[in-house]
Amino acid sequence: MLALRPSKILCVGRNYRAHAAELGNDVPAEPLLFFKPPSALISAGEAIVLPPQSSRVEHEGEIAVVLGRSLRHATPDEARAAISYVLPLNDVTARDLQRTDGQWTRAKGFDTFCPVGSPVPAQEVDLEALEVITTVDGEVRQHGYASDMAFSIPDVVAYASAIMTLEAGDLITTGTPEGVGPLEPGMTVTVEIPGVGSVSNPVAAARS
């Protein structure tokens, strides 16, 4: 797979209306941005480690993109042209910590909390037609479409570029559909983008 070395992992919260509703939230008027640290990245087959600080860790299957060049104050068309790769991503989240902390750095930032699949060139896919499916031990838990997003992928990238410089290689993930649920040791969670690929990871408890 392409070695990912992003300067940042930029994420969007509550970008699917049904997911926002299942957690008791409204869809924001503008994209709700947050970061995951690059140290959270793992590849297929590596274990998602459940931290002792949390009693409720959940999967969030997402469509992610990698930028091929830097962007600043981009239009949506310029943002689309700058997207080089598409890949599946699991925005693993300590849900209890997300609720108690009020901001999401700890809940989203543990090591192993960002499994990613192999990137596929963006010119080989239709961004608007993408779908994402999350299974746990073979059971479908999430199934959503890019067309369900409140803010499209190019719109999210363009919006972010008006706030910060986006660098070549940056990883941008675009929100999760409804159906998030808990992970327990021994489970295997898979996030698939049909026509692009999948990332599958076992779940393990932290070593004492």
N, C-alpha and C positions, 0 to 999 in steps of 0.2 A: 504494500500500500504506500501511497504518498506519505512521506514523513511530515506530520503537521507540527509546525513550530510557530503558532500564532503569537503576536504580541498581546492579543487579548481574545477572549471568548465573550462575545456580546450576545445577550439573550433578550427575549421579549416575553413578558408575562401577560397572561389573560388575553391572548390573541385569538382564541376560539371562544365564541359566545357560550357554548354549552359547557365548556370547562370552567369558565369564569363563574357560571351559575352553579355548578356542582360544588364549588367551594364557597358559595355565598357572596360572590363579588360581581360588580358590574364591569362591563368592558370599558376600559378607559377611553377618554376622548382623544388621546394621542398614544402612540406606542409606549408601553411601560418597559423601560430598559433596565437591565441589571447585568452584572458580570459573573462569570465563573473563572477561577484561576486556571491557567494552562497546566498547573501541577495536578489538576483533577483528571486530565486526559488518560484514558487507557484504550487498548485495542480489543478486538474480538478475542474471546477466550480468557481474558484476564478477569479476575474476580472483582466484583463490586463488594467492598468490605463495609459492613454495617458498623458505624462507630458506636462506642458505648455511651456517648452523650445523647443519643436519640433512641426513642422507643417506637418511632414510626417513620420508616424510610420508604419512599414510594418511587415508582418508575414514572417517567414522563417521556414518551417517544416523540421525536421531533424530526422535521426536515431542516437540515443545516446546509449552509453554503460557505465556500471559501473564496475570498477575493483574490483576483489576479493582479491587481494594481491598487495603488493608494487612491483614496477619494476624499474630497473636501467640498462641501456645498454642491453635491451632485443632484442632478435631476433623476427621477425614476428611470428614464431611459438610459442615462449614463450609469446608474447603479446596476441595471440589468446587464449592460455590456461589460461591466467589471467583474461579474461573477464567473469564476473559472470552473468550479467544481460543486457538485451536489453530493451529500452523504447523509446517512442516517445517524442520529445522535440520541442518546438517552440522558436527559437532564435530571439525573437522580437527585432527589430532594428529601431532606429531613423535615417532614411536614410539621411535626410538633415544634421544632425549633423555628421554622418559618413563622408560625403563629405567635410564639412567645417573644421572639426577638424584635419583630416589627420591621426589620430590614433583613435582607436575605443572604448576606455574605456567608454566615456560618452554615445555614441550611443547605446552600448550594455548593459550598466550596471544599468539602472534604476530599482528600485523595481518593481516587477511583470513582468519583461522582460524575464523570463525563466520558462514558464509553462512546467511541465513534467507529463507524465502518469505513470501508475503502472509498475514497472519493471517485466519482465518475465525472468526466468532462461535461460541463453545463450545456454545451452545444448539442449534446446527444439527448437532451430531455426537454420537455415542455414544462416550465416552472408552474404554470397555472393548472396543469393537469396532474400534478404529483399527488400521491396519497401516502399515508403513513399508517402502519399497522403495528401494534405492540402485543406480543403474546407472552404469557408466563406459563412455563411448563406446557406449551402447546395450546393453551386456551387464550382466545382473543380477548383482550381487555380494552384496547383502544383501536379505533379506526376512524381516520379523518382525512380530509382533502384540503389541499392548498386553497381551493376555491371557498372553503369555509372560513378562512382567516378574516378577521376584522380589518387587518392591514396587510396588503400583499407583500411578498418578499421584496420586490424592488422598492416599494414605498418605505418599508422598514429600513432598508439600507440607505436610501436617500435621506430619510429623517435623521438617522444616526450621524450621517456625514455632515449635517448642519451643526452638530454639537461637538464632534471630535473628529480628528483625522483618522480615517480608517486605513490601515496599512495593508500592503500586499501580504497575503497569507493569513490575514485575520479570519477567524471562524465566527460566523453569525448564525444563530439558531433562532427559530421563528415561532415558537409557542407549541403547546401540546393540546390535542383534542381531549374530550371528556373520557372518563374511564380510568383515571389514575388510581393506583391501588398499592397496597403494602407489599414489601418484599421481605422474605424470610430466608435464613440460611438453608441451603440445599436447593433453592429454586434456580431456574434458568430463565432469564428474561431476554427477549429478542425484539429488536426494533427493525422493521423492514420498510423500505420504500420500493414498491414493485417497479421493476425496470431499472432500478439503481443498485440495490443490494441490501444487505442486512448486517446488523451487529448483534451478536449473541454473547451473553456473559453469565457465568454462574454467580451466585450470591453466597457470601461467606460472612461469618461472624468475625469480629476483630479478635486477634490473639491476645490473651491476657498477658 
